[in-house]
Amino acid sequence: MDIFSLDWIGFIITGFGTLFLIGEMLVNMRGFFGLMGLGFIIVYFAVYLETGSFIIMLIVYLIGLLLIIIDGKIINDGTLATIGFACMLTAVALTAPNLYAGMYAVIGVLLGGFSSLFFLKVFKKRDMWSKLTLVDQLTKEAGYNSMNEEYEQLLNEEGKTVSNLRPVGTVQIKNKNYSAISNGQWIPENASIKVVDVDGTRILVEKVNNV
């Protein structure tokens, strides 16, 4: 029996393909994960599609990856990443030979994408994702006195938003950019803000209404 005639094989191929491709974006593996992931995805599309359709669906899938990268590097609000993930799911679903195979392929992409987060616990994280979340809760007891003092001095300082805060984004205070979070409030780009609380490296800001 041809192994590619089995409905569940798409789950394996798209799962590993997405696992390594997303993993390459999350951690610095010098392209090794990227090549492995691309290999799996190329095999998936090549098996089920003719040349013309193969190229189209591969492009749709890769556009999805590109949107995720753009979101991680520039936008930082998750909108493009969501659209990108939807493109990837659409590409593998439409490529599948039948409904059940399509469901397996979609589940493979979802599981592979979420499983790639485990790479963050083992390998060095890429800097591009440091803007998405305020993950560093540093304390004086942990030896981060100088950094904490710098952040503590920002309390009650005013500045402006460099990106939209939804509620996480980037602000500029004293000509220096910081990751910040609003108190559940959406604040647009180039809006005046004031630091109302500092907890370690977590900066809480609110919008200032200029009179």
DOMIFI-382616 format. One record per residue: z negated, y negated, x negated of N, C-alpha, C in turn; residue number from 1; residue in three letters. Coordinates in steps of 0.001 Angstrom, whole numbers. Atoms other than C-alpha are relative to their C-alpha. Layout:
Z | Y | X | Z | Y | X | Z | Y | X | NUM | ALA
...
//
This chain:
0 | 1204 | -850 | 0 | 0 | 0 | 0 | -1250 | -882 | 1 | MET
-32 | 1273 | 711 | 892 | -3475 | -1238 | -1291 | -757 | 271 | 2 | ASP
1302 | 650 | -176 | -2425 | -5214 | -1837 | 131 | -1340 | 705 | 3 | ILE
-179 | 1312 | -623 | -991 | -8534 | -670 | 273 | 97 | 1495 | 4 | PHE
-169 | -172 | -1438 | -350 | -7058 | 2769 | -1338 | 49 | 726 | 5 | SER
1338 | -21 | -584 | -4104 | -6887 | 3326 | -419 | -1427 | 369 | 6 | LEU
349 | 1340 | -471 | -5376 | -9826 | 5380 | -1077 | -652 | -862 | 7 | ASP
1145 | 573 | 703 | -8563 | -10280 | 3334 | 306 | -411 | -1433 | 8 | TRP
-284 | 317 | 1407 | -6814 | -10613 | -42 | 119 | -1514 | -203 | 9 | ILE
-76 | 1455 | 101 | -6188 | -14302 | 699 | -1364 | -619 | -208 | 10 | GLY
1382 | 470 | 195 | -9953 | -14777 | 868 | -376 | 37 | -1479 | 11 | PHE
320 | -149 | 1426 | -10288 | -13511 | -2716 | 760 | -1020 | -840 | 12 | ILE
-842 | 865 | 836 | -7382 | -15510 | -4137 | -344 | -1476 | 203 | 13 | ILE
302 | 1418 | -242 | -8091 | -18848 | -2435 | -1443 | -324 | -374 | 14 | THR
1395 | 218 | 376 | -11813 | -18406 | -3025 | -156 | -271 | -1479 | 15 | GLY
97 | 196 | 1446 | -11475 | -18001 | -6776 | 793 | -1226 | -447 | 16 | PHE
-802 | 1165 | 366 | -8714 | -20607 | -6973 | -745 | -1299 | 228 | 17 | GLY
744 | 1216 | -327 | -10789 | -23265 | -5229 | -1278 | -93 | -817 | 18 | THR
1226 | -17 | 804 | -13952 | -22210 | -7065 | 228 | -621 | -1366 | 19 | LEU
-242 | 481 | 1363 | -12417 | -22891 | -10469 | 596 | -1403 | -24 | 20 | PHE
-588 | 1343 | -14 | -10397 | -25977 | -9503 | -1049 | -1062 | 303 | 21 | LEU
1086 | 940 | -294 | -13348 | -27751 | -7885 | -1013 | 12 | -1134 | 22 | ILE
923 | -106 | 1125 | -15526 | -26447 | -10697 | 452 | -828 | -1185 | 23 | GLY
-526 | 801 | 1105 | -13242 | -28114 | -13246 | -261 | -1482 | 224 | 24 | GLU
272 | 1407 | -287 | -13763 | -31436 | -11466 | -1481 | -326 | -109 | 25 | MET
1442 | 240 | 30 | -17527 | -31015 | -11356 | -584 | 57 | -1398 | 26 | LEU
564 | -190 | 1337 | -18182 | -29826 | -14897 | 1109 | -86 | -1043 | 27 | VAL
-957 | 179 | 1086 | -16506 | -30387 | -18237 | 281 | 1324 | -694 | 28 | ASN
-383 | -1280 | 594 | -14760 | -27111 | -19126 | 1313 | -101 | -768 | 29 | MET
-1189 | 245 | 829 | -11863 | -28678 | -21075 | 1271 | 645 | 560 | 30 | ARG
-1218 | -496 | -630 | -9278 | -27481 | -18571 | 53 | 1495 | 229 | 31 | GLY
-33 | -1461 | -130 | -10167 | -23770 | -18728 | -116 | 421 | 1455 | 32 | PHE
155 | -314 | -1416 | -11420 | -23591 | -15153 | 1220 | -462 | 790 | 33 | PHE
-1158 | 529 | -700 | -8500 | -25739 | -14033 | 1200 | 922 | -75 | 34 | GLY
-1132 | -922 | 173 | -5909 | -23350 | -15461 | -206 | 1287 | 778 | 35 | LEU
284 | -1224 | -754 | -7623 | -20324 | -13958 | 179 | -236 | 1494 | 36 | MET
-116 | 295 | -1418 | -7887 | -21968 | -10546 | 1430 | -215 | 437 | 37 | GLY
-1401 | 258 | -325 | -4293 | -23186 | -10594 | 797 | 1298 | 20 | 38 | LEU
-679 | -1297 | 38 | -3160 | -19677 | -11511 | -206 | 779 | 1290 | 39 | GLY
288 | -705 | -1252 | -4888 | -18142 | -8488 | 759 | -626 | 1168 | 40 | PHE
-645 | 682 | -1129 | -3491 | -20780 | -6117 | 1517 | 175 | -34 | 41 | ILE
-1447 | -208 | 127 | 55 | -20454 | -7457 | 379 | 1402 | 469 | 42 | ILE
-253 | -1375 | -442 | -123 | -16695 | -6927 | -44 | 90 | 1522 | 43 | VAL
146 | -53 | -1458 | -1303 | -17203 | -3343 | 1234 | -554 | 704 | 44 | TYR
-1153 | 600 | -663 | 1516 | -19538 | -2368 | 1299 | 741 | -331 | 45 | PHE
-1228 | -676 | 415 | 4169 | -17631 | -4351 | 199 | 1319 | 739 | 46 | ALA
-99 | -1300 | -669 | 3369 | -14321 | -2635 | 500 | -135 | 1429 | 47 | VAL
-271 | 92 | -1429 | 3678 | -15566 | 933 | 1125 | -956 | 380 | 48 | TYR
-988 | 1016 | -348 | 6271 | -18342 | 712 | 1256 | 102 | -858 | 49 | LEU
-1214 | 139 | 778 | 9862 | -18845 | -356 | -100 | -1261 | -863 | 50 | GLU
103 | 1057 | 1014 | 10588 | -21332 | -3132 | -214 | -1388 | 599 | 51 | THR
119 | 1334 | -576 | 11052 | -24440 | -965 | -1346 | -236 | 647 | 52 | GLY
1291 | 127 | -678 | 8004 | -23863 | 1205 | -1149 | 104 | -991 | 53 | SER
1023 | -163 | 1036 | 6013 | -22759 | -1830 | -311 | -1325 | -675 | 54 | PHE
186 | 1283 | 678 | 6545 | -26105 | -3542 | -684 | -997 | 922 | 55 | ILE
579 | 960 | -952 | 5693 | -28097 | -389 | -1490 | 261 | 195 | 56 | ILE
1402 | -328 | -261 | 2447 | -26262 | 323 | -860 | -168 | -1248 | 57 | MET
745 | 207 | 1244 | 1399 | -26332 | -3323 | -273 | -1479 | -213 | 58 | LEU
176 | 1450 | 130 | 1941 | -30101 | -3349 | -1081 | -494 | 958 | 59 | ILE
1026 | 403 | -980 | -143 | -30497 | -164 | -1383 | 374 | -498 | 60 | VAL
1296 | -460 | 521 | -2949 | -28457 | -1711 | -452 | -872 | -1164 | 61 | TYR
346 | 801 | 1172 | -2831 | -30431 | -4975 | -276 | -1454 | 373 | 62 | LEU
313 | 1354 | -491 | -2743 | -33743 | -3074 | -1440 | -42 | 492 | 63 | ILE
1386 | -81 | -445 | -5980 | -32614 | -1473 | -966 | -113 | -1164 | 64 | GLY
833 | 88 | 1200 | -7487 | -32108 | -4922 | 4 | -1411 | -578 | 65 | LEU
-121 | 1357 | 531 | -6177 | -35505 | -6040 | -841 | -986 | 796 | 66 | LEU
804 | 891 | -845 | -7833 | -37232 | -3086 | -1487 | 163 | -288 | 67 | LEU
1404 | -239 | 345 | -11143 | -35599 | -3983 | -340 | -685 | -1314 | 68 | ILE
227 | 643 | 1298 | -10798 | -36854 | -7576 | -73 | -1518 | 157 | 69 | ILE
-10 | 1447 | -222 | -9933 | -40389 | -6410 | -1303 | -439 | 652 | 70 | ILE
1257 | 338 | -669 | -12955 | -40377 | -4114 | -1156 | 21 | -995 | 71 | ASP
1083 | -108 | 967 | -15214 | -39226 | -6933 | 8 | -1084 | -1054 | 72 | GLY
-104 | 999 | 1067 | -13913 | -41779 | -9431 | -54 | -1440 | 498 | 73 | LYS
-201 | 1385 | -426 | -13235 | -44858 | -7305 | -723 | -332 | 1307 | 74 | ILE
457 | 387 | -1333 | -14128 | -44837 | -3605 | -1485 | 294 | 203 | 75 | ILE
1412 | -420 | -46 | -17417 | -42915 | -3638 | -636 | -27 | 1391 | 76 | ASN
623 | -21 | -1326 | -17879 | -42751 | 133 | 267 | 1296 | 761 | 77 | ASP
-233 | -1305 | -601 | -16631 | -39242 | 894 | 1175 | 85 | 951 | 78 | GLY
-1097 | -13 | -976 | -13750 | -40280 | 3179 | 1228 | 727 | -545 | 79 | THR
-1178 | -641 | 585 | -10886 | -39321 | 882 | -284 | 1447 | -366 | 80 | LEU
360 | -1380 | 338 | -12745 | -36206 | -249 | 106 | 896 | 1234 | 81 | ALA
-94 | -765 | -1240 | -12958 | -35055 | 3375 | 1457 | 248 | 385 | 82 | THR
-1431 | -146 | -289 | -9247 | -35709 | 3926 | 640 | 987 | -976 | 83 | ILE
-535 | -903 | 1012 | -8457 | -33924 | 677 | -341 | 1450 | 282 | 84 | GLY
413 | -1367 | -309 | -10453 | -30871 | 1656 | 764 | 525 | 1210 | 85 | PHE
-772 | -385 | -1181 | -8655 | -30851 | 5019 | 1430 | 379 | -398 | 86 | ALA
-1348 | -328 | 488 | -5292 | -30864 | 3181 | 26 | 1387 | -628 | 87 | CYS
78 | -1308 | 648 | -6361 | -27859 | 1134 | -105 | 1113 | 1036 | 88 | MET
163 | -1005 | -1049 | -7463 | -25946 | 4242 | 1288 | 190 | 785 | 89 | LEU
-1256 | -67 | -753 | -4245 | -26804 | 6076 | 1062 | 763 | -775 | 90 | THR
-1017 | -642 | 830 | -2077 | -25671 | 3172 | -178 | 1514 | -40 | 91 | ALA
214 | -1455 | 96 | -3683 | -22232 | 2820 | 120 | 664 | 1367 | 92 | VAL
-79 | -584 | -1339 | -3876 | -21686 | 6596 | 1449 | 179 | 435 | 93 | ALA
-1402 | -83 | -404 | -191 | -22442 | 7202 | 789 | 995 | -848 | 94 | LEU
-691 | -926 | 901 | 826 | -20264 | 4253 | -230 | 1453 | 388 | 95 | THR
370 | -1374 | -317 | -926 | -17143 | 5533 | 1010 | 642 | 955 | 96 | ALA
-1002 | -685 | -829 | 1312 | -14499 | 7183 | -413 | 194 | 1458 | 97 | PRO
458 | -153 | -1375 | -862 | -14221 | 10308 | -1332 | -729 | 185 | 98 | ASN
1206 | 756 | -327 | -3886 | -15716 | 12060 | -1217 | 492 | -770 | 99 | LEU
1180 | -538 | 670 | -6457 | -13371 | 10554 | 35 | -286 | -1497 | 100 | TYR
-129 | 311 | 1422 | -5121 | -13829 | 7042 | -276 | -1474 | -249 | 101 | ALA
266 | 1432 | 125 | -5218 | -17592 | 7612 | -1482 | -306 | 69 | 102 | GLY
1441 | 202 | -109 | -8857 | -17415 | 8678 | -710 | 419 | -1285 | 103 | MET
583 | -448 | 1265 | -9727 | -15415 | 5571 | 258 | -1027 | -1111 | 104 | TYR
-352 | 961 | 1043 | -7895 | -17938 | 3383 | -820 | -1280 | 125 | 105 | ALA
800 | 1214 | -238 | -9693 | -20913 | 4979 | -1451 | 221 | -415 | 106 | VAL
1380 | -319 | 385 | -13067 | -19211 | 4553 | -123 | 73 | -1521 | 107 | ILE
1 | -74 | 1460 | -12138 | -18546 | 917 | -80 | -1374 | -636 | 108 | GLY
35 | 1368 | 525 | -11485 | -22245 | 287 | -1378 | -621 | 212 | 109 | VAL
1316 | 572 | -293 | -14727 | -23268 | 1992 | -1080 | 596 | -894 | 110 | LEU
1021 | -671 | 802 | -16830 | -20679 | 195 | 171 | -323 | -1482 | 111 | LEU
-257 | 328 | 1399 | -15141 | -21349 | -3147 | -410 | -1414 | -341 | 112 | GLY
367 | 1390 | 253 | -15636 | -25089 | -2821 | -1494 | -200 | -98 | 113 | GLY
1457 | 157 | 19 | -19324 | -24855 | -2005 | -640 | 789 | -1155 | 114 | PHE
549 | -803 | 1090 | -19935 | -22112 | -4572 | 154 | -692 | -1345 | 115 | SER
-221 | 694 | 1270 | -18544 | -24357 | -7320 | -1156 | -913 | -362 | 116 | SER
1161 | 862 | 279 | -21677 | -26506 | -6976 | -998 | 688 | -926 | 117 | LEU
927 | -722 | 878 | -23580 | -23771 | -8794 | 334 | -210 | -1472 | 118 | PHE
-365 | 291 | 1394 | -21630 | -24657 | -11950 | -819 | -1158 | -555 | 119 | PHE
781 | 1157 | 442 | -23678 | -27870 | -12056 | -1336 | 411 | -610 | 120 | LEU
1271 | -482 | 527 | -26761 | -25799 | -12826 | 144 | 650 | -1376 | 121 | LYS
-238 | -729 | 1252 | -25123 | -24148 | -15831 | 720 | -844 | -1047 | 122 | VAL
-837 | 744 | 927 | -22580 | -26512 | -17377 | -256 | -1504 | 99 | 123 | PHE
172 | 1441 | 47 | -22491 | -30193 | -18294 | 804 | -671 | 1098 | 124 | LYS
-650 | 685 | -1120 | -21699 | -32402 | -15301 | 901 | -1120 | -493 | 125 | LYS
-888 | 1118 | 321 | -18776 | -34810 | -15449 | -620 | -1309 | 469 | 126 | ARG
576 | 1303 | -324 | -19724 | -38506 | -15395 | 522 | -555 | 1315 | 127 | ASP
-622 | 579 | -1184 | -17388 | -39193 | -12460 | -824 | 207 | 1265 | 128 | MET
773 | -267 | -1206 | -19884 | -37715 | -9993 | -1358 | -673 | -11 | 129 | TRP
1308 | 641 | 66 | -22881 | -39731 | -11144 | -109 | -1163 | 981 | 130 | SER
16 | 1135 | -921 | -21863 | -42552 | -8771 | -272 | 421 | 1450 | 131 | LYS
86 | -430 | -1388 | -22024 | -40426 | -5648 | -1421 | 62 | 526 | 132 | LEU
1375 | -155 | -454 | -25758 | -39788 | -5497 | -965 | -553 | -1011 | 133 | THR
1051 | 480 | 885 | -28915 | -41272 | -6906 | -921 | 1171 | -289 | 134 | LEU
715 | -1250 | 222 | -30131 | -37993 | -8353 | -1116 | -129 | -1008 | 135 | VAL
991 | 117 | 1055 | -32241 | -39288 | -11212 | -1228 | -727 | 504 | 136 | ASP
1267 | 592 | -361 | -35782 | -39884 | -10069 | -897 | 71 | -1231 | 137 | GLN
680 | -33 | 1274 | -37243 | -40749 | -13461 | -1356 | -681 | 106 | 138 | LEU
1349 | 527 | -48 | -40916 | -41428 | -14013 | -468 | -389 | -1383 | 139 | THR
566 | 383 | 1275 | -42986 | -43035 | -16737 | -602 | 1206 | -709 | 140 | LYS
597 | -1182 | 595 | -44742 | -39722 | -17243 | 1035 | 868 | -689 | 141 | GLU
-1054 | -814 | 599 | -41401 | -38127 | -18088 | 594 | -651 | -1232 | 142 | ALA
-445 | 633 | 1232 | -40836 | -40604 | -20906 | 1131 | -975 | 149 | 143 | GLY
-1102 | 923 | -227 | -38403 | -43029 | -19348 | -523 | -1429 | 199 | 144 | TYR
648 | 1292 | -177 | -40537 | -46165 | -19767 | 971 | -1164 | -82 | 145 | ASN
-886 | 1138 | 201 | -37837 | -48463 | -21094 | 991 | -146 | 1140 | 146 | SER
-946 | 57 | -1110 | -35374 | -47534 | -18358 | -709 | -459 | 1269 | 147 | MET
753 | 403 | -1183 | -38018 | -47865 | -15662 | -323 | -1486 | -14 | 148 | ASN
329 | 1420 | 96 | -39052 | -51280 | -16950 | 1208 | -865 | 316 | 149 | GLU
-1219 | 758 | -299 | -35449 | -52464 | -16803 | 242 | -40 | 1503 | 150 | GLU
-231 | -58 | -1435 | -35132 | -51300 | -13210 | -1076 | -759 | 778 | 151 | TYR
1079 | 708 | -686 | -38531 | -52685 | -12202 | 217 | -1514 | -14 | 152 | GLU
-258 | 1435 | 101 | -37411 | -56126 | -13373 | 1062 | -470 | 992 | 153 | GLN
-1031 | 367 | -981 | -34634 | -56023 | -10780 | -596 | -331 | 1360 | 154 | LEU
624 | 238 | -1291 | -37124 | -56268 | -7915 | 87 | -1483 | 383 | 155 | LEU
-178 | 1344 | -565 | -36409 | -59362 | -5760 | 1180 | -771 | -598 | 156 | ASN
-1195 | 651 | 539 | -33282 | -60145 | -7814 | 1137 | 88 | 1022 | 157 | GLU
-1159 | 4 | -891 | -30091 | -61047 | -5961 | 1269 | 289 | -784 | 158 | GLU
-1282 | -318 | 616 | -26558 | -59908 | -6682 | 1049 | 181 | 1077 | 159 | GLY
-1055 | -246 | -980 | -23441 | -58667 | -4923 | 429 | 1461 | -72 | 160 | LYS
-484 | -1370 | -41 | -21906 | -55365 | -3889 | 1371 | 83 | -679 | 161 | THR
-1284 | -250 | 657 | -19082 | -54005 | -6044 | 849 | 936 | 850 | 162 | VAL
-682 | -892 | -931 | -18229 | -51308 | -3516 | -756 | -13 | 1321 | 163 | SER
694 | -105 | -1281 | -19074 | -50633 | 110 | -1228 | 892 | -143 | 164 | ASN
1200 | -831 | -35 | -22603 | -49301 | 620 | -53 | 697 | 1350 | 165 | LEU
-80 | -731 | -1270 | -22407 | -46503 | 3221 | -912 | 1228 | 42 | 166 | ARG
767 | 1140 | 497 | -25323 | -46428 | 2438 | -51 | -82 | -1530 | 167 | PRO
41 | -5 | 1464 | -24797 | -45532 | -1275 | 1230 | -686 | -561 | 168 | VAL
-1126 | 666 | 637 | -22605 | -47643 | -3537 | -418 | -661 | -1294 | 169 | GLY
247 | 684 | 1268 | -22466 | -49915 | -6566 | -219 | -1485 | 245 | 170 | THR
288 | 1432 | -97 | -23976 | -53382 | -6902 | 9 | -611 | -1395 | 171 | VAL
27 | 713 | 1268 | -23816 | -56015 | -9614 | -1150 | -1004 | 30 | 172 | GLN
1153 | 894 | 128 | -27005 | -57758 | -10695 | -74 | -458 | -1449 | 173 | ILE
27 | 559 | 1354 | -27127 | -60071 | -13713 | 1160 | 530 | -849 | 174 | LYS
-1238 | -418 | 671 | -23539 | -59098 | -14608 | -30 | 1449 | -468 | 175 | ASN
68 | -1418 | 352 | -24470 | -55390 | -14805 | 43 | 823 | 1277 | 176 | LYS
-160 | -836 | -1180 | -23514 | -52634 | -12384 | -1099 | 1064 | 86 | 177 | ASN
1009 | -1018 | -261 | -26105 | -50332 | -10818 | 377 | 772 | 1259 | 178 | TYR
-99 | -750 | -1249 | -26034 | -47540 | -8263 | -1153 | -432 | 889 | 179 | SER
1032 | 479 | -914 | -27940 | -48655 | -5182 | 202 | 620 | 1368 | 180 | ALA
-60 | -535 | -1357 | -28688 | -47646 | -1626 | -576 | -1031 | 965 | 181 | ILE
531 | 903 | -1021 | -29180 | -49687 | 1515 | -908 | 797 | 934 | 182 | SER
934 | -662 | -904 | -31807 | -48902 | 4114 | 713 | 406 | 1289 | 183 | ASN
-768 | -466 | -1145 | -29355 | -47117 | 6402 | 994 | -1010 | 529 | 184 | GLY
-880 | 1081 | -451 | -27275 | -50301 | 6652 | 1327 | 55 | -745 | 185 | GLN
-1310 | 75 | 649 | -23531 | -50504 | 5982 | 205 | -1421 | -509 | 186 | TRP
-198 | 1317 | 606 | -22908 | -53375 | 3559 | 1379 | -18 | -660 | 187 | ILE
-1360 | 16 | 541 | -19303 | -54364 | 2724 | 41 | -467 | -1456 | 188 | PRO
-226 | 433 | 1385 | -17888 | -55070 | -729 | -71 | -1527 | -98 | 189 | GLU
131 | 1438 | 307 | -18579 | -58519 | -2278 | -1013 | -726 | 897 | 190 | ASN
1056 | 616 | -805 | -21561 | -59118 | 34 | -1198 | -323 | -895 | 191 | ALA
1206 | 364 | 745 | -24687 | -60856 | -1271 | -1141 | 940 | 387 | 192 | SER
1101 | -936 | -260 | -27649 | -58488 | -1621 | -1235 | -415 | -791 | 193 | ILE
1269 | 241 | 687 | -31288 | -58575 | -2697 | -713 | 1328 | -171 | 194 | LYS
741 | -1229 | 273 | -33330 | -55812 | -4317 | -1372 | -115 | 668 | 195 | VAL
1272 | 56 | -739 | -36257 | -55049 | -2012 | -972 | 1089 | -450 | 196 | VAL
894 | -1055 | 466 | -37631 | -51904 | -3657 | 651 | 742 | -1157 | 197 | ASP
-473 | -782 | 1143 | -37334 | -49961 | -6921 | -949 | 1178 | -181 | 198 | VAL
795 | -1212 | 194 | -38519 | -46366 | -7312 | 657 | 826 | -1094 | 199 | ASP
-665 | -640 | 1128 | -37727 | -45010 | -10761 | 1318 | -688 | -259 | 200 | GLY
-1327 | 613 | 116 | -33976 | -45581 | -10959 | 667 | -135 | 1366 | 201 | THR
-524 | 155 | -1359 | -33552 | -45716 | -7197 | -185 | -1452 | 432 | 202 | ARG
11 | 1416 | -367 | -32635 | -49250 | -6146 | 340 | -150 | 1473 | 203 | ILE
-214 | 237 | -1428 | -33007 | -50213 | -2498 | 321 | -1476 | 204 | 204 | LEU
-429 | 1387 | -203 | -31146 | -53355 | -1423 | 211 | -275 | 1477 | 205 | VAL
-341 | 420 | -1346 | -30568 | -55333 | 1726 | 937 | -1185 | -78 | 206 | GLU
-972 | 1085 | -21 | -27892 | -57813 | 2722 | -693 | -1347 | 160 | 207 | LYS
534 | 1356 | -84 | -28611 | -61485 | 2229 | 965 | -820 | 828 | 208 | VAL
-841 | 850 | -843 | -27314 | -63782 | 4922 | 28 | -1413 | -574 | 209 | ASN
-136 | 1336 | 572 | -26032 | -66877 | 3159 | 176 | -1039 | 1084 | 210 | ASN
-65 | 1079 | -994 | -26569 | -70043 | 5155 | 1026 | -1045 | -438 | 211 | VAL
//
